Amino acid sequence: MDQAYQGRGLGAQLMKYALAKVDALGLPAYLESSNPLNMSLYKRHGFEEMGSIQSGSSPAIVPMLREAR
């Protein structure tokens, strides 16, 4: 990501838009994060960690779920 655009709330705006679509359909939302810096954004939007996946020396991947609303 271009650092000039970080910290401006663009990720939160995109997340809010996408989750509004998901909520309108009454569906849960799922994502996987390999960047610990993104976790607070996802948690603010209602995602909960489901554990951690790691193979060898690869970065850990955290699956996250947000129940249907």
C-alpha positions as CSV (number, residue, x, y, z in Angstrom):
1,M,0.0,0.0,0.0
2,D,1.2,3.5,-0.7
3,Q,2.1,5.1,2.6
4,A,0.7,8.4,1.4
5,Y,-2.8,7.0,1.8
6,Q,-2.4,5.2,5.1
7,G,-4.1,6.6,8.2
8,R,-6.7,8.5,6.2
9,G,-9.6,6.1,7.0
10,L,-9.9,4.7,3.4
11,G,-9.7,1.1,4.6
12,A,-12.5,1.8,7.1
13,Q,-14.6,3.4,4.4
14,L,-14.2,0.4,2.1
15,M,-14.9,-2.0,5.0
16,K,-18.1,-0.1,5.9
17,Y,-19.3,-0.2,2.3
18,A,-18.6,-3.9,1.8
19,L,-20.2,-4.9,5.2
20,A,-23.3,-2.9,4.4
21,K,-23.7,-5.0,1.3
22,V,-23.1,-8.2,3.3
23,D,-25.5,-7.1,6.0
24,A,-28.2,-6.3,3.4
25,L,-28.0,-10.0,2.4
26,G,-28.0,-11.2,5.9
27,L,-24.8,-13.0,5.4
28,P,-21.7,-13.5,7.6
29,A,-18.4,-12.1,6.5
30,Y,-15.0,-13.9,6.5
31,L,-11.5,-12.7,5.9
32,E,-7.9,-13.8,6.5
33,S,-5.2,-11.4,7.7
34,S,-1.5,-11.9,7.7
35,N,-0.8,-8.3,8.8
36,P,-1.1,-7.7,12.6
37,L,-1.4,-4.0,11.9
38,N,-4.8,-4.6,10.3
39,M,-6.3,-6.5,13.2
40,S,-7.7,-3.5,15.1
41,L,-9.5,-2.3,11.9
42,Y,-11.2,-5.7,11.5
43,K,-12.1,-6.0,15.2
44,R,-13.6,-2.5,15.1
45,H,-15.9,-3.7,12.4
46,G,-17.0,-6.8,14.4
47,F,-14.7,-9.5,13.2
48,E,-13.5,-12.1,15.7
49,E,-10.4,-14.2,15.5
50,M,-10.9,-17.9,14.8
51,G,-7.4,-19.0,15.5
52,S,-4.1,-18.9,13.6
53,I,-2.7,-20.8,10.7
54,Q,1.0,-21.2,10.0
55,S,3.1,-23.5,7.9
56,G,6.8,-23.6,8.6
57,S,8.4,-20.2,8.6
58,S,5.6,-18.5,6.6
59,P,3.7,-15.6,8.2
60,A,0.8,-16.5,10.4
61,I,-2.6,-16.1,8.9
62,V,-5.5,-15.2,11.2
63,P,-9.0,-16.3,9.9
64,M,-11.7,-13.9,11.1
65,L,-15.5,-14.1,11.1
66,R,-18.2,-11.5,11.5
67,E,-21.6,-13.1,12.1
68,A,-24.6,-12.1,10.0
69,R,-26.4,-8.9,11.1
